Amino acid sequence: MAKYAIIIPAAGAGKRFGGDVKKPFAQIDNRPIFIRSIELFLTREDVCQTILTVAPEDYEVVKEKYAANLMFMGIKLVEGGQERFESVRRGLDAVADEAEFVCIHDAVRPCVLESWIDDVFAEAAKSGAAILATPLAGTIKKVADSGAIDQTVPREGLYEAQTPQVFRKELIREAYAQLDATDPPTDDAQIVERCGHPVTVVTADKRNIKITTPGDLTLAGAILKTISKKPKKSDPLGAFGEAQW
């Protein structure tokens, strides 16, 4: 069985989210979003390591406040950078030797179906690089700075990239080694694309929401109620989870 290391970047400033709490640490039903995202991978037999990257100014706070969670969930805490790609790069440096693949997943995407993870893992094992994405369904407008529509863009073949994004370990490390920091990427797949390696899309849907604004918390909470499952009795973290959150 191939082994996967999970990197959860949670170091972003989240300027669009606003408020005093950074969005990875905001809560849905009294549980932090980043914990919910980590739990997506927690009991998988093919996951050998989970890495959480946080901003330098949050490192000591997270280390202390979530000490029990980090210990019981087996999470390696890594100090991230100012930009997302810097945090992922530092996470890559901490990936265990036994991991053959690296899965990078936004800390603020807690609504991922288990079947989507299965599918993107399987596709990455075949192609070396795969991401979840959803086809654009609406009418797409290109808008000028003035606010006027420049053009209506055909949506055929257009997808919105999501996470998890999964890569063979050597491939993503090589891609990051060649990264031009003066031209920051918007996701990890773009870094691999620039190296000339194809990235395969595994289709998900809009339920895989990225929490960006406070209103997204309500929507994500509703989605989680429809897709969540009760913890298995064999899950050793079930009782701990109930007690902590």
C-alpha positions as CSV (number, residue, x, y, z in Angstrom):
1,M,0.0,0.0,0.0
2,A,1.4,3.4,-1.0
3,K,1.9,5.8,1.9
4,Y,0.8,9.5,1.9
5,A,1.9,12.4,4.0
6,I,-0.7,15.1,4.5
7,I,0.3,18.8,4.7
8,I,-2.4,21.1,6.1
9,P,-1.3,24.8,5.4
10,A,-3.0,27.0,8.1
11,A,-0.7,30.0,8.1
12,G,-2.7,32.4,5.9
13,A,-3.7,35.8,7.1
14,G,-7.3,35.4,5.8
15,K,-7.8,39.1,5.2
16,R,-11.2,38.6,3.5
17,F,-12.4,36.7,6.5
18,G,-12.0,39.6,8.9
19,G,-12.6,39.6,12.6
20,D,-10.1,38.8,15.4
21,V,-9.9,35.0,14.7
22,K,-8.0,33.7,11.7
23,K,-10.3,31.5,9.6
24,P,-8.5,28.1,10.2
25,F,-9.2,28.6,14.0
26,A,-12.8,29.8,13.5
27,Q,-15.3,27.2,14.7
28,I,-18.2,25.3,13.2
29,D,-20.4,23.8,16.0
30,N,-17.7,24.6,18.6
31,R,-14.9,22.8,16.7
32,P,-12.1,24.5,14.9
33,I,-12.1,24.3,11.1
34,F,-8.5,23.1,10.8
35,I,-9.3,20.2,13.2
36,R,-12.2,19.1,11.0
37,S,-10.0,19.2,8.0
38,I,-7.3,17.1,9.6
39,E,-9.9,14.5,10.7
40,L,-10.7,13.8,7.0
41,F,-7.4,11.8,6.9
42,L,-6.9,10.8,10.5
43,T,-8.0,7.1,10.4
44,R,-6.8,6.3,6.8
45,E,-4.4,3.3,6.7
46,D,-2.6,4.8,3.7
47,V,-1.7,8.0,5.6
48,C,1.6,7.8,7.5
49,Q,2.1,11.4,8.6
50,T,0.1,14.6,9.1
51,I,1.8,18.0,9.1
52,L,0.2,21.3,10.2
53,T,1.9,24.5,9.1
54,V,1.0,27.7,11.0
55,A,2.1,31.3,10.9
56,P,5.2,32.1,13.0
57,E,3.2,34.4,15.2
58,D,0.7,31.5,15.9
59,Y,3.2,28.7,16.5
60,E,3.6,28.9,20.2
61,V,-0.1,29.6,20.8
62,V,-1.2,26.6,18.7
63,K,1.5,24.4,20.3
64,E,0.1,25.3,23.8
65,K,-3.6,25.6,23.2
66,Y,-3.9,22.5,21.0
67,A,-1.2,20.4,22.7
68,A,-3.6,17.5,23.5
69,N,-5.0,17.5,19.9
70,L,-1.5,17.5,18.4
71,M,-0.4,14.6,20.6
72,F,-3.4,12.4,20.3
73,M,-3.8,13.0,16.6
74,G,-0.1,12.5,15.9
75,I,0.3,15.9,14.2
76,K,3.7,17.4,13.4
77,L,3.5,21.1,13.9
78,V,5.7,23.2,11.6
79,E,6.3,26.9,11.5
80,G,5.1,28.2,8.1
81,G,6.0,31.4,6.1
82,Q,4.3,34.6,5.1
83,E,3.0,33.1,1.8
84,R,1.2,29.8,1.4
85,F,3.8,28.4,-0.9
86,E,6.5,29.1,1.7
87,S,4.5,27.2,4.3
88,V,4.0,24.2,2.0
89,R,7.8,24.2,1.2
90,R,8.6,24.0,4.9
91,G,6.0,21.3,5.2
92,L,7.7,19.4,2.4
93,D,11.0,19.6,4.3
94,A,9.4,17.7,7.2
95,V,7.8,14.9,5.1
96,A,8.9,11.5,6.4
97,D,11.1,9.2,4.3
98,E,8.4,6.5,4.2
99,A,5.9,8.7,2.4
100,E,5.7,8.1,-1.3
101,F,3.1,10.8,-2.0
102,V,2.3,14.2,-0.6
103,C,-1.3,15.4,-0.2
104,I,-1.7,19.1,0.3
105,H,-5.1,20.1,1.7
106,D,-6.4,23.6,2.7
107,A,-7.1,23.9,6.4
108,V,-10.3,25.6,5.6
109,R,-11.9,22.9,3.4
110,P,-13.6,20.6,5.9
111,C,-16.4,19.3,3.6
112,V,-14.6,16.6,1.6
113,L,-16.2,13.2,0.9
114,E,-14.2,10.1,1.7
115,S,-14.8,8.9,-1.8
116,W,-13.2,12.0,-3.3
117,I,-10.1,11.4,-1.3
118,D,-10.0,7.8,-2.4
119,D,-10.3,8.8,-6.0
120,V,-7.7,11.6,-6.0
121,F,-5.3,9.3,-4.1
122,A,-5.8,6.6,-6.7
123,E,-5.4,8.9,-9.6
124,A,-2.2,10.4,-8.2
125,A,-0.8,6.9,-7.8
126,K,-1.3,6.4,-11.5
127,S,-0.4,9.7,-13.0
128,G,1.9,11.2,-10.3
129,A,-0.2,14.4,-9.9
130,A,-3.9,14.8,-9.4
131,I,-6.3,17.4,-7.8
132,L,-9.9,17.7,-7.0
133,A,-11.8,20.3,-9.1
134,T,-15.3,21.2,-10.1
135,P,-16.6,22.3,-13.5
136,L,-17.8,25.9,-13.7
137,A,-21.5,25.9,-14.2
138,G,-22.5,29.6,-14.3
139,T,-22.1,32.1,-17.1
140,I,-18.5,33.5,-16.8
141,K,-17.9,37.2,-17.4
142,K,-14.6,39.0,-17.7
143,V,-15.0,42.4,-16.1
144,A,-12.9,45.5,-16.5
145,D,-11.6,47.7,-13.7
146,S,-14.5,50.1,-14.5
147,G,-17.0,47.4,-13.6
148,A,-18.2,46.9,-17.2
149,I,-18.2,43.5,-18.8
150,D,-15.4,43.0,-21.3
151,Q,-16.4,39.6,-22.5
152,T,-18.4,36.5,-21.8
153,V,-16.0,33.6,-21.5
154,P,-17.0,30.1,-22.7
155,R,-17.1,27.9,-19.7
156,E,-16.5,24.6,-21.6
157,G,-13.5,22.9,-20.1
158,L,-13.1,25.4,-17.3
159,Y,-12.8,24.0,-13.7
160,E,-12.3,25.5,-10.3
161,A,-9.3,23.9,-8.6
162,Q,-9.9,22.5,-5.1
163,T,-7.9,20.5,-2.6
164,P,-6.7,17.8,-1.8
165,Q,-3.9,18.1,-4.4
166,V,-1.8,15.0,-4.4
167,F,1.7,14.5,-5.9
168,R,4.5,11.9,-6.0
169,K,6.9,13.1,-3.3
170,E,9.9,13.5,-5.6
171,L,7.8,15.4,-8.2
172,I,6.5,18.0,-5.8
173,R,9.8,18.5,-4.2
174,E,11.5,19.0,-7.5
175,A,8.8,21.4,-8.6
176,Y,9.3,23.5,-5.4
177,A,13.0,23.5,-5.9
178,Q,12.5,25.2,-9.3
179,L,9.9,27.6,-8.0
180,D,10.4,31.3,-8.9
181,A,9.4,33.1,-5.7
182,T,9.0,36.4,-7.7
183,D,6.0,34.8,-9.5
184,P,4.0,33.2,-6.6
185,P,1.6,30.4,-7.6
186,T,-2.0,30.3,-6.6
187,D,-2.0,26.6,-5.9
188,D,0.4,23.7,-5.8
189,A,-0.8,22.2,-9.1
190,Q,0.4,25.3,-10.9
191,I,3.9,24.8,-9.6
192,V,4.0,21.2,-11.0
193,E,2.4,22.5,-14.3
194,R,5.3,24.9,-14.7
195,C,7.7,22.0,-14.7
196,G,5.9,20.5,-17.6
197,H,4.3,17.6,-15.7
198,P,0.6,17.0,-16.5
199,V,-1.8,17.2,-13.6
200,T,-5.0,15.2,-13.7
201,V,-8.4,16.5,-12.5
202,V,-10.7,14.3,-10.4
203,T,-14.2,15.8,-10.5
204,A,-15.8,16.8,-7.2
205,D,-18.6,19.3,-6.7
206,K,-19.4,22.6,-4.9
207,R,-19.8,21.0,-1.5
208,N,-16.0,21.1,-1.3
209,I,-16.3,24.7,-0.2
210,K,-13.3,26.8,0.8
211,I,-14.2,28.9,3.8
212,T,-13.3,32.5,2.8
213,T,-15.9,34.7,4.5
214,P,-17.9,34.5,7.7
215,G,-21.0,33.6,5.7
216,D,-19.2,30.4,4.4
217,L,-19.2,29.1,8.0
218,T,-23.0,28.7,7.9
219,L,-22.9,27.1,4.5
220,A,-20.1,24.7,5.5
221,G,-22.0,23.8,8.7
222,A,-25.1,22.8,6.7
223,I,-23.0,20.8,4.3
224,L,-21.3,18.9,7.1
225,K,-24.6,17.9,8.5
226,T,-25.5,16.2,5.3
227,I,-22.2,14.4,4.7
228,S,-20.9,13.6,8.2
229,K,-20.9,10.1,9.6
230,K,-20.9,8.9,13.2
231,P,-17.5,8.0,14.5
232,K,-16.8,4.3,14.5
233,K,-16.6,2.5,17.9
234,S,-13.1,1.4,16.9
235,D,-12.0,5.0,16.5
236,P,-9.7,5.6,19.5
237,L,-10.2,9.4,19.1
238,G,-13.9,9.3,19.2
239,A,-14.3,9.7,22.9
240,F,-11.4,12.1,23.1
241,G,-13.0,14.2,20.4
242,E,-16.2,14.4,22.3
243,A,-14.5,15.4,25.5
244,Q,-12.3,18.1,23.9
245,W,-14.7,19.7,21.5
